[in-house]
Amino acid sequence: MINRSNVKIAIEALIENKFRSGLTALGIIFGVAAVITMLAIGNGAQQQIIKQIEQVGAKNIIIRPKLMGNIERDDDVSKKYSPKLTILDVEAINKILPDIEKITPFLSYETSAITNGKKKNCNLVGVSSEYFSIYNLKLDQGTIFSEIHQKKSAAVCIIGANLAVKLFAGKNPIGRTLKTNRLQLTVIGVISSGTAIGESLQSIGMNNYNDEIFAPINTVLRRYKDRGRITEKLINSSNDDEENKEEQKNQSEITDQIEKIVLSIKETDNMAQSVDILYRLLLRRHQKVEDFEIIVPEQILQQKKQTDDIFNILLGVIAAISLLVGGIGIMNIMLASVLERIKEIGLRMAIGATKRDIKQQFVYESGLISLVGGIIGIFLGIFLSYLAQWLTSTPTIISFWSVAISFFISAFIGIIFGYMPAKKAAEQDPVYSLRHN
């Protein structure tokens, strides 16, 4: 049971030595603050990864061309012709892969949108209507283009929220037309605004759709440009002028008809099997030339999450070490305090205080230092977490458990490390203590 008189004596001793008590508490204050801040940063990073997984979809697979420098060739393979990534690959995958749910081709061209005297640089993106459901893109206005739009290569488009604001400020964009370099399109929908897509998501298939024009894939291929076609200009290269040679060079470098294929499967349990079927199918269609790569975004992000988990544990351990250092600081200061107060200890024991009372006094002192330091550390940790979020624009999440655990550990450390000085104080000889100068 807590002895109130010993608690009162401990509090009076701490108040009497304010400066020393404050210095003793600094280790615990910064230790608790470090634990809360580090865990808040780690939790925020984890939450970001979870949101990224939700954005790219846990069941998505991306197929895209492999860079020429990464294609392994031998003498036999180099003689074979690969048709590269085409719309026909999409149709073949759709027919053969049993577990497929949705699939869309994807290609994009840098262009500019012009309307009512306003011009904005953007990307013209060709996709199927399933692209929007694969990436959970919602519309603020209008509708997604239909199969009829796709089959008839209709000159319609859906635009991002930023593009709608910049080109049609104060006006309803639905039904209005905009012109790209080679194509005039009617706006039938506007995508809801979303947060900017980071580089990590762009590398695994996501696009910053706020500033893009989406049109049916056939519309882009037939009305705008099909870079997979072999043109007369490309065949008769010997008669080309310098400008045409440059265009031929660009076409020869980019011979894939589409940039990538994005598909989602019904069950994540069948992910590995689906990837294997896709690999064998595409390898056969591309004449055994492995000029493509298959990416599973969810696996990449999960690996990143595991790496961040390890990093968070490391941060927590480093922060916990600072708590340990704070506990050692308490023990050192309390040991010095015992040496300074030997005469006081002897006087208390001479008028009836027991060894237990002396122990309690010094344990209470160290415990109170830890408790007060822990409370101050909690407020400092919360402040530093919000400061880190403001300075880095990275979300931080302060969990109840990080606050509770760091506080109770700080109190526990104060009691544990305060016990040795208390034991040393209780073992002093009263006669020697009274004679101590």
N, C-alpha and C positions, 0 to 999 in steps of 0.2 A: 504493500500500500504506500501511497505517496505521503511523505512526511511534510506537512505544510510549513512547519518552522524551518526545515532544511531548504525548502523551495524559496522561502522568503529570504533566507540568508544568501542563497545563490544569486537571487535577483539583485540584492543589495550590493553584492560583490561585483557583479557585472556592471551595474550603474556607476559604482565608484571608479571602475577602471574602463571607462567608455572607449578610449582610444585603443587600448589593448584588445578589448572585446570586438571592436569593429575590425581590426586587422585580422583577428582570429577567424571572424566570420567570412572574410573576403573569399577564401578558398572555396567554401561551401556555396556562396552566392554565385560565383562565376561557374562553378561546377554544375549546379542545377540549371543555370541559364544556358550553359553550353549543351546540356542534354536535351532540354526542351527545344532549343533552336535547331540543333542538328536533326532531331527526329521530325520536327515540323517541315524542314526542307526536304528530308527523305520522303515523308508522306506525300508532300506536294508533288514530287517527281513521280512517285508511283501512281498517283491519281492522274497525272498527265498521260502516262503510258496506257493506263486503262482506257482513258478517253480516246487515245490514238487507236487502240485495238478496236474499240467500238466504231470509230470512223472508217477504218479500212475494212472492217468486217472480219469476224473470226473464221468465216468459211470461204474466204476468197482465195483465188489462185491467179497469179499474173504471169502471162507468157510474153516475153519481149525478145527482140533480136539481140544476139550476142555481138559485142564489138569484134570487128574483123581481127584485131590483134590477139583476141582470146580464143579464136577458133583453131583447134588442133587439126592439122591436115597431114595426110601421108600421100604418097604418089597416086594411089588408087582414088582416094577421096577427092584430090585436087582436080581430077579429070571429070568429076560428076557435077551436074548442074543442079543447084537448089533453087526452087522458085521463090525462096524467102517467105516471109510471113504475109499471108494474103487473106482475103475474105473467104476463100475456099477452105482454108484451115479452120475458120470459125464454123462453117457449115459441117465439116467433117467431125469436129469435136462435138457439135450439137447432136449429131446422129449417133455417134459411137459411144461417148462417155455415158454410162448408165446412171450415175448419181448426180448429174448436172441439174442445177435449179434455174440459174439465169446465166446468160453470157452476152458479152458485148465486145465488138471491136473498138479500137480507139486510134484516131490519128489527129494531128493538130498542125496548123500552119500559123506562123506569125503574120499578122495582118493589121489593118486599122479599120475601125468602124466609123462611118460618116453619116450624119443625118442633121438636117436643119442648120447646116453650116458648122456643125461641131464635129471634131475628129478626136478619136481616142485609140491609141495603140492597144491591141489585145490579141488573143488567140482565137482562131476559128477551129472548133473541135468537132470532129465527126464521130458520132456514137449511135448506138441503138437506144430505143426507149428504155431498155432494161438497165442502162447505166445508172439512172437516177434511183432506182430501187436498190441496186447493189450497194451504192454509197449513201443510201438514206437521205437523198437530197429532196427537200420539200419546196413547193412552189408558193410564192406569195400571191401570185396572180396567174391566170391563164391555165393552160393544160399542157401535158407532155405530148410530143408528136406521136401519131398513131402508126400502125402498120401500113395504112394507105399512104401516109406521107412518105414512109420509107420506100414502098414499092414504086411509087410514082416520082421519086426523087424531088419531092415538093420543096419549093424555095421558102421554107419556114425555119424559124430558129427560136431558141430559148436563151435568154441572156442572164448574166449574173447581176446581183443587186447593185454593186458599185457602178457597173456599166449603165444600168437603167437610170440611176441618179444623175450620172454625168452627161448622158445623151438626151434624156427626156425629163429633165428637172421640172417638177410641177405638173407633168402631164402623164396621162395613162399610156404606157408604151404598147399595150396590147392592140394589135391591128396596124400599128405603124410600121414603116419600112426603114431599114438601114442598109447601107451599101458597104461592101468590103472591096478589096482591090478588083475582084473579078465577078462579084456576085451580089445580087440584090435580094434581101431576105425580109420576110414579114415576121414580126415578133408575135409569138403565140403564148409565151410564158415568161415569168421572171422568177428566178431561184431566190429563196430566202437567204438573207445575208448570214454569213458564218464567219468564224474566226479565221485569221490567216493560217495557212498551212505551212508548217515548218519544213526544213530541209529533209528531216528524217522521214516525213510522210511523202514528200515529193519523190524521194528515191525509191519508194516501194509502191508507187502507183497513184497517189492522190494528187489532185491538181487544185490550184487556187482558183476555184470556180467563180469567185466574185467578179472577176474581170474577164470572163470568157463568153464566147458565143457558141452555143451548142446547136448543131444541125444534124439531120439524119445522115448516116454514114454514106448512103448512096448519093445523096445530094452533093456532098463534098467531093466524092470521087468522080461523079459524072459532070457536075457543073463547075467545080472549082479546079481541082487538080488531082490526077491519079499518078503518083510517082512510080508505081509499079509497072506502068505501060512502057513498052519499047517503042519509041517514036521514030519517025523517019529521020529526024534530026540526029538521033543517037546512032542510027545505022550508017548514014552518009556523013560520018564525022570528018572525012577528008575534005569535003566542000564547005565546012562550017567556017564562018568568020570568028573573030576573037570572042565576041559576045556569046555566040552559040556554043563555042567550045567551053566557055565557062559554065553555061547551063548544062552541057553534056557532062562536065566533070561533076557537078552537083548531083545530077541524076545517077551517075555511076556510083557515087559514094552512098546514096540513099536509095536502094533498090527495093526495100521492103514496102509493100503496098500499104500496110498499116503499122503503127508504132507498137501496139501491144494488144493482147486479148485479155480481158478480165472476165473471170467466171466465178460463180459461187456454187458450192455443192450442198447437198441436202444434209449430210451428216459429217461432222468433223472427225468422227471415228474412221471414216473412209478416206481421209485426206491422203495418207501415204499411198494407198492403192490407186486413188485417182491420179496422183502425180506420176506414178509409174506408168499407168495407161497412157496419159498424155505424152510422156517422154517417148514411149515406143511408137505411138501413132505419128507424132511429128517427125521423129527420126526417119520413119518409113516414107512419109510424104516429102521430106526434104532430101531424099536420095542418100540417106545415111550421113549427111553433112550436119553436124551439130552446130548450126548457126543460130540457135535460140537458147534461151534460158528460162527456167520455170522458178518463180519466186512465190513463197508462201509468206505474206506479210505478217500474219499472226505469229508464226514461229520466230521471225526476226524480232518482233516486238517482245515476245515472251523471253527470248534470250537477253534482250536489253533489260527487261524487268528483273531477271535473275541477277544480272550484273549489278543493277541498281540496288537490289536486295543485299548483296554482299557488301556493296559500298556503304549502304545505310548501317549495316551491322558494324562495319569498321568505324564509321562516324560515331556510333553509339558507344563503342569500346573506348575510343579516344576521349569522348566526353566523360565517360565513367571514370577514366583514369584521373581526370581533373578533380572529380569528387574524392577519389582516393587520396590525391595529393592534399586536398582540403582537409581530409580527416587526419592525415599525418601532421598537417600544420596545427590543428586543434591539439593533438597529443603533445607536440613540442611546446606550444604556448602554455598549456596546462601544467606540464612538468616544470616549466620555469616558474609558473605561478605558485606551485607547491613549495619550491625552494625559497621563494620570496615570503611565503606566509607560514613558515615553520613555527614561528612564535605564536601566531594566531591559532594554529592547530593545537599546539601544546596547551594554550589557555583554555580552549574549548574542552579538551579532554580532561583538564584539571578540574573543571567545574561540573563534570558529569557526562559529557558527550561520549558516546561509544564509538568504536571503530566503524560500525555501520553508519552512524550519523555522519562521520567524516567522509566516508565513501559516497554516501548519498549527496552530500553537499557538492563535491567536485563532479560527480556524474551529472547532477542536475545542471551545474554550470555549463558543462560541455554540451549537454542535450539542449539547453535553452539557446546556446549560441547556434547550434545546428538548425533548430526550429526557426529562429528568427532569420538566419541566413537563407534557409530553404524558402521561406515566404517571400523575402526580397528577391531571391533568385528566380522564383516563378514569375513575378511581375517583370523582371529584367528579361527573362527568356521570351515572354510574350511580346514585349516591346521589340526585341531584336528580331523575332520572327517576322513581325509586320514590317520592320525596317528592311530586312532582307528581301521581302516581297516587293516593296516599293522601289528598292535600288536595282533589282535584277529583273523585275517584271515576271518573276517565276512564282507561281502560287505556293504558299506554305499552309500546311494544315496542322493545327495544334490539337492533338488528341488528349482526351481526359486521362488516358492511361499513362502517357508520357509525363504529364504533370504529377499525377499521383505517385507513380513509381519513383521519379526523381526526388520528390519531397520525402517519401518514407525512407528511401535509401540514405538521404542526407541525415535524417534524424537517427537512423540506425548507426550510421558511421560516427556521428557525434557521441553516441552512447558507448559504442565499442572502443573507440580511440580515447574516450575520456575515462575508461575504466582503469587503465594502467596508472595514470597520474593519481586517480582517486585511491587506488590500492596502495600506492607509494605513500600518500598522505596519511592513510589510516594506520600504516605500520610505523609511523614515527614514535619514538620514545618520548612520552610527555615530559619527563624530567629534562632530557636533552633539549627538547623543543623550547621549554621555558627559559633555559639558560642560553639559547641560541641568540646571537647578536647579529 
